[in-house]
């Protein structure tokens, strides 16, 4: 998704930043798993993860633009305003 909604001249920087952010968040999830399991319990932790996933779905459905069937130029024009 990041390459579709970013301008061509900034695409490489945006991809680098998004890859870094995804790696950082993945590391944090793995690092915090044991301590969160101690606080929330196993079932509570998986309910927490499912809640975050549900919020991600809501964000994807209502906030992210639909780009299916659009050309790259159409997407760039829509993102520009």
DSSP file (Angstrom, degrees, kcal/mol; ACC not computed):
  #  RESIDUE AA STRUCTURE BP1 BP2  ACC     N-H-->O    O-->H-N    N-H-->O    O-->H-N    TCO  KAPPA ALPHA  PHI   PSI    X-CA   Y-CA   Z-CA
    1    1 A X    >>        0   0    0      0, 0.0     4,-1.5     0, 0.0     3,-0.8   0.000 360.0 360.0 360.0 -42.9    0.0    0.0    0.0
    2    2 A X  H 3>  +     0   0    0      1,-0.2     4,-0.6     2,-0.2     3,-0.1   0.875 360.0  51.3 -55.0 -38.9    2.7    2.7    0.7
    3    3 A X  H 34 S+     0   0    0      1,-0.2     3,-0.4     2,-0.2    -1,-0.2   0.844 107.5  54.2 -68.1 -27.7    4.0    2.7   -2.8
    4    4 A X  H <4 S+     0   0    0     -3,-0.8    -1,-0.2     1,-0.2    -2,-0.2   0.874 114.1  37.9 -71.7 -35.8    0.5    3.2   -4.3
    5    5 A X  H  < S+     0   0    0     -4,-1.5     2,-0.3    -3,-0.1    -1,-0.2   0.330 101.5  85.7-102.3   9.4   -0.3    6.3   -2.3
    6    6 A X  S  < S-     0   0    0     -4,-0.6     5,-0.1    -3,-0.4    70,-0.1  -0.845  84.2-103.2-110.1 147.8    3.0    8.0   -2.3
    7    7 A X    >>  -     0   0    0     -2,-0.3     3,-1.1     1,-0.1     4,-0.6  -0.305  31.9-117.2 -63.3 150.4    4.4   10.3   -4.9
    8    8 A X  G >4 S+     0   0    0      1,-0.3     3,-0.8     2,-0.2     4,-0.4   0.859 111.8  55.6 -58.4 -38.8    7.0    8.8   -7.2
    9    9 A X  G 34 S+     0   0    0      1,-0.2    -1,-0.3     2,-0.1     4,-0.2   0.718 116.2  36.7 -72.3 -18.5    9.8   11.2   -6.2
   10   10 A X  G <> S+     0   0    0     -3,-1.1     4,-2.5     1,-0.1    -1,-0.2   0.359  87.3 102.7-109.0   3.5    9.4   10.2   -2.5
   11   11 A X  H <X S+     0   0    0     -3,-0.8     4,-2.5    -4,-0.6     5,-0.2   0.873  79.4  49.2 -60.1 -42.8    8.6    6.5   -3.0
   12   12 A X  H  > S+     0   0    0     -4,-0.4     4,-1.9     2,-0.2    -1,-0.2   0.899 113.7  46.3 -67.1 -38.9   12.0    5.1   -2.0
   13   13 A X  H  > S+     0   0    0      2,-0.2     4,-2.5     1,-0.2    -2,-0.2   0.922 113.3  49.1 -67.7 -43.6   12.2    7.2    1.2
   14   14 A X  H  X S+     0   0    0     -4,-2.5     4,-2.6     1,-0.2    -2,-0.2   0.895 111.3  49.6 -63.8 -40.4    8.7    6.2    2.2
   15   15 A X  H  X S+     0   0    0     -4,-2.5     4,-2.3    -5,-0.2    -1,-0.2   0.890 111.0  49.8 -65.9 -38.6    9.3    2.5    1.5
   16   16 A X  H  X S+     0   0    0     -4,-1.9     4,-2.1    -5,-0.2    -2,-0.2   0.926 113.8  44.9 -65.3 -43.6   12.5    2.7    3.6
   17   17 A X  H  X S+     0   0    0     -4,-2.5     4,-2.5     2,-0.2    -2,-0.2   0.905 114.1  48.8 -67.3 -41.6   10.7    4.4    6.5
   18   18 A X  H  X S+     0   0    0     -4,-2.6     4,-2.5     2,-0.2    -1,-0.2   0.881 111.4  49.8 -68.4 -36.0    7.7    2.0    6.4
   19   19 A X  H  X S+     0   0    0     -4,-2.3     4,-2.2    -5,-0.2    -1,-0.2   0.912 112.0  48.5 -66.0 -41.6   10.0   -1.0    6.3
   20   20 A X  H  X S+     0   0    0     -4,-2.1     4,-2.4     2,-0.2    -2,-0.2   0.918 112.4  48.8 -62.4 -43.9   11.9    0.3    9.3
   21   21 A X  H  X S+     0   0    0     -4,-2.5     4,-2.7     2,-0.2     5,-0.2   0.911 111.1  49.2 -64.5 -42.7    8.6    1.0   11.2
   22   22 A X  H  X S+     0   0    0     -4,-2.5     4,-2.2     1,-0.2    -1,-0.2   0.896 112.5  48.2 -64.8 -38.5    7.2   -2.5   10.4
   23   23 A X  H  X S+     0   0    0     -4,-2.2     4,-2.2     2,-0.2    -2,-0.2   0.910 112.3  49.2 -66.5 -41.2   10.5   -4.1   11.6
   24   24 A X  H  X S+     0   0    0     -4,-2.4     4,-2.4     2,-0.2    -2,-0.2   0.925 112.8  46.1 -63.7 -45.9   10.5   -2.0   14.8
   25   25 A X  H  X S+     0   0    0     -4,-2.7     4,-2.2     2,-0.2    -1,-0.2   0.874 111.2  52.6 -67.5 -36.3    6.9   -2.8   15.6
   26   26 A X  H  X S+     0   0    0     -4,-2.2     4,-2.0    -5,-0.2    -1,-0.2   0.913 110.0  48.9 -62.2 -42.1    7.4   -6.5   14.9
   27   27 A X  H  X S+     0   0    0     -4,-2.2     4,-2.8     1,-0.2    -2,-0.2   0.913 110.4  50.9 -62.5 -43.3   10.4   -6.4   17.3
   28   28 A X  H  X S+     0   0    0     -4,-2.4     4,-2.4     2,-0.2    -2,-0.2   0.884 108.3  51.7 -63.6 -39.0    8.3   -4.7   19.9
   29   29 A X  H  X S+     0   0    0     -4,-2.2     4,-0.7     2,-0.2    -1,-0.2   0.934 114.3  43.0 -62.5 -45.5    5.5   -7.3   19.7
   30   30 A X  H >< S+     0   0    0     -4,-2.0     3,-0.6     1,-0.2     4,-0.4   0.910 116.0  48.2 -66.6 -41.8    8.0  -10.1   20.1
   31   31 A X  H 3< S+     0   0    0     -4,-2.8     4,-0.4     1,-0.2     3,-0.2   0.849 116.0  42.4 -68.7 -34.9    9.9   -8.4   22.9
   32   32 A X  H 3X S+     0   0    0     -4,-2.4     4,-2.6    -5,-0.2     5,-0.3   0.467  87.5  95.3 -92.1  -2.1    6.7   -7.5   24.9
   33   33 A X  H <X S+     0   0    0     -4,-0.7     4,-2.4    -3,-0.6     5,-0.2   0.929  85.8  44.4 -57.7 -51.1    4.9  -10.8   24.4
   34   34 A X  H  > S+     0   0    0     -4,-0.4     4,-1.9    -3,-0.2    -1,-0.2   0.913 115.8  46.1 -63.8 -43.7    6.0  -12.4   27.7
   35   35 A X  H  > S+     0   0    0     -4,-0.4     4,-1.5     1,-0.2    -1,-0.2   0.888 114.2  48.2 -68.8 -36.7    5.4   -9.3   29.9
   36   36 A X  H  X S+     0   0    0     -4,-2.6     4,-3.2     1,-0.2     5,-0.4   0.868 109.8  52.9 -69.1 -35.2    2.0   -8.7   28.3
   37   37 A X  H  X S+     0   0    0     -4,-2.4     4,-1.9    -5,-0.3    -2,-0.2   0.876 107.3  52.6 -66.4 -35.8    1.1  -12.3   28.8
   38   38 A X  H  < S+     0   0    0     -4,-1.9    -1,-0.2    -5,-0.2    -2,-0.2   0.859 117.6  37.4 -65.4 -35.4    2.0  -12.0   32.5
   39   39 A X  H  < S+     0   0    0     -4,-1.5    -2,-0.2    -5,-0.1    -3,-0.2   0.919 131.5  25.1 -82.1 -47.0   -0.3   -8.9   32.8
   40   40 A X  H  X S-     0   0    0     -4,-3.2     4,-0.6     1,-0.1    -3,-0.2   0.666 101.5-127.9 -94.5 -18.2   -3.2  -10.0   30.6
   41   41 A X  H  X  -     0   0    0     -4,-1.9     4,-2.3    -5,-0.4     5,-0.2  -0.078  38.1 -72.6  82.2 165.2   -3.0  -13.7   30.7
   42   42 A X  H  > S+     0   0    0      1,-0.2     4,-2.0     2,-0.2     5,-0.2   0.934 134.3  43.6 -63.7 -47.2   -2.9  -15.8   27.5
   43   43 A X  H  > S+     0   0    0      1,-0.2     4,-2.1     2,-0.2    -1,-0.2   0.906 114.0  51.1 -66.4 -39.9   -6.6  -15.4   26.6
   44   44 A X  H  X S+     0   0    0     -4,-0.6     4,-2.2     2,-0.2    -1,-0.2   0.874 108.3  52.8 -63.4 -37.1   -6.4  -11.6   27.4
   45   45 A X  H  X S+     0   0    0     -4,-2.3     4,-2.5     2,-0.2    -1,-0.2   0.921 110.4  46.1 -65.7 -43.8   -3.4  -11.2   25.2
   46   46 A X  H  X S+     0   0    0     -4,-2.0     4,-2.3     2,-0.2    -1,-0.2   0.836 111.2  52.5 -70.8 -30.4   -5.0  -12.9   22.2
   47   47 A X  H  X S+     0   0    0     -4,-2.1     4,-2.2     2,-0.2    -1,-0.2   0.885 109.5  50.7 -66.5 -38.0   -8.2  -10.8   22.8
   48   48 A X  H  X S+     0   0    0     -4,-2.2     4,-2.3     2,-0.2    -2,-0.2   0.944 111.1  47.3 -62.0 -48.1   -5.9   -7.7   22.8
   49   49 A X  H  X S+     0   0    0     -4,-2.5     4,-2.2     1,-0.2    -2,-0.2   0.896 112.0  50.0 -61.1 -40.4   -4.3   -8.8   19.5
   50   50 A X  H  X S+     0   0    0     -4,-2.3     4,-2.4     2,-0.2    -1,-0.2   0.863 109.1  52.7 -68.4 -33.6   -7.7   -9.5   18.0
   51   51 A X  H  X S+     0   0    0     -4,-2.2     4,-2.3     2,-0.2    -2,-0.2   0.908 109.6  47.9 -65.5 -41.8   -9.0   -6.1   19.1
   52   52 A X  H  X S+     0   0    0     -4,-2.3     4,-1.9     2,-0.2    -2,-0.2   0.896 112.0  50.5 -64.6 -39.6   -6.0   -4.4   17.4
   53   53 A X  H  X S+     0   0    0     -4,-2.2     4,-2.0     2,-0.2    -2,-0.2   0.904 109.1  51.3 -64.4 -41.4   -6.6   -6.5   14.3
   54   54 A X  H  X S+     0   0    0     -4,-2.4     4,-2.3     1,-0.2    -2,-0.2   0.915 109.6  49.7 -62.1 -43.0  -10.3   -5.4   14.3
   55   55 A X  H  X S+     0   0    0     -4,-2.3     4,-2.5     1,-0.2    -1,-0.2   0.863 108.5  53.9 -63.8 -35.2   -9.3   -1.8   14.6
   56   56 A X  H  X S+     0   0    0     -4,-1.9     4,-2.5     2,-0.2    -1,-0.2   0.886 107.8  49.8 -65.2 -38.6   -6.9   -2.2   11.7
   57   57 A X  H  X S+     0   0    0     -4,-2.0     4,-2.4     2,-0.2    -2,-0.2   0.925 110.5  49.5 -65.7 -44.0   -9.7   -3.6    9.6
   58   58 A X  H  X S+     0   0    0     -4,-2.3     4,-2.5     1,-0.2     5,-0.3   0.920 111.9  49.3 -59.7 -44.1  -12.0   -0.7   10.5
   59   59 A X  H  X>S+     0   0    0     -4,-2.5     4,-2.4     1,-0.2     5,-1.4   0.924 112.1  48.5 -60.2 -45.4   -9.1    1.7    9.6
   60   60 A X  H  <5S+     0   0    0     -4,-2.5    -2,-0.2     3,-0.2    -1,-0.2   0.871 115.1  43.8 -64.6 -37.5   -8.6   -0.1    6.2
   61   61 A X  H  <5S+     0   0    0     -4,-2.4    -2,-0.2    -5,-0.1    -1,-0.2   0.902 126.7  26.4 -75.3 -41.5  -12.3   -0.1    5.3
   62   62 A X  H  <5S+     0   0    0     -4,-2.5    -2,-0.2    -5,-0.2    -3,-0.2   0.674 129.3  30.8-101.7 -18.6  -13.1    3.5    6.3
   63   63 A X  T  <5S+     0   0    0     -4,-2.4    -3,-0.2    -5,-0.3     2,-0.1   0.819  96.2  79.8-109.9 -43.6   -9.9    5.5    6.0
   64   64 A X  S   <S-     0   0    0     -5,-1.4     2,-0.1     1,-0.1     0, 0.0  -0.423  81.3-116.0 -72.3 140.5   -7.7    4.0    3.3
   65   65 A X        -     0   0    0     -2,-0.1     2,-0.5     1,-0.1    -1,-0.1  -0.451  23.6-117.2 -75.8 148.6   -8.6    5.0   -0.3
   66   66 A X        +     0   0    0     -2,-0.1    -1,-0.1     1,-0.1    -5,-0.0  -0.735  34.4 172.1 -84.0 128.1   -9.7    2.3   -2.7
   67   67 A X    >   +     0   0    0     -2,-0.5     3,-1.8     3,-0.0     2,-0.2   0.270  27.4 133.9-119.4   8.5   -7.2    2.0   -5.6
   68   68 A X  T 3  S+     0   0    0      1,-0.3     3,-0.1     0, 0.0    -2,-0.1  -0.422  81.2   5.5 -65.3 128.4   -8.6   -1.1   -7.4
   69   69 A X  T 3  S+     0   0    0      1,-0.3     2,-0.3    -2,-0.2    -1,-0.3   0.497 101.7 123.8  79.8   3.5   -8.8   -0.5  -11.1
   70   70 A X    <   -     0   0    0     -3,-1.8    -1,-0.3     1,-0.0     2,-0.1  -0.749  59.4-125.4 -97.9 144.5   -7.1    2.9  -11.0
   71   71 A X     >  -     0   0    0     -2,-0.3     4,-2.3    -3,-0.1     5,-0.2  -0.378  29.9-106.3 -77.6 165.4   -4.0    3.7  -13.0
   72   72 A X  H  > S+     0   0    0      1,-0.2     4,-2.4     2,-0.2     5,-0.2   0.882 122.4  51.8 -60.2 -38.1   -0.9    5.1  -11.2
   73   73 A X  H  > S+     0   0    0      2,-0.2     4,-2.4     1,-0.2    -1,-0.2   0.896 108.2  51.1 -66.8 -39.7   -1.7    8.6  -12.6
   74   74 A X  H  > S+     0   0    0      2,-0.2     4,-2.2     1,-0.2    -2,-0.2   0.905 111.2  48.4 -62.9 -41.2   -5.3    8.4  -11.3
   75   75 A X  H  X S+     0   0    0     -4,-2.3     4,-2.3     2,-0.2    -2,-0.2   0.925 111.5  49.4 -64.3 -44.4   -4.0    7.4   -7.8
   76   76 A X  H  X S+     0   0    0     -4,-2.4     4,-1.6     1,-0.2    -2,-0.2   0.896 111.7  49.0 -62.1 -40.7   -1.4   10.2   -7.8
   77   77 A X  H  X S+     0   0    0     -4,-2.4     4,-0.7     1,-0.2    -1,-0.2   0.890 111.1  49.8 -65.9 -39.2   -4.1   12.8   -8.9
   78   78 A X  H >< S+     0   0    0     -4,-2.2     3,-0.5     1,-0.2    -2,-0.2   0.880 112.0  47.8 -67.6 -37.6   -6.5   11.6   -6.1
   79   79 A X  H 3< S+     0   0    0     -4,-2.3    -1,-0.2     1,-0.2    -2,-0.2   0.785 105.3  59.7 -73.1 -26.9   -3.7   11.8   -3.5
   80   80 A X  H 3<        0   0    0     -4,-1.6    -1,-0.2    -5,-0.2    -2,-0.2   0.671 360.0 360.0 -76.1 -16.1   -2.7   15.3   -4.6
   81   81 A X    <<        0   0    0     -4,-0.7    -3,-0.2    -3,-0.5    -2,-0.1   0.387 360.0 360.0 122.6 360.0   -6.2   16.6   -3.9
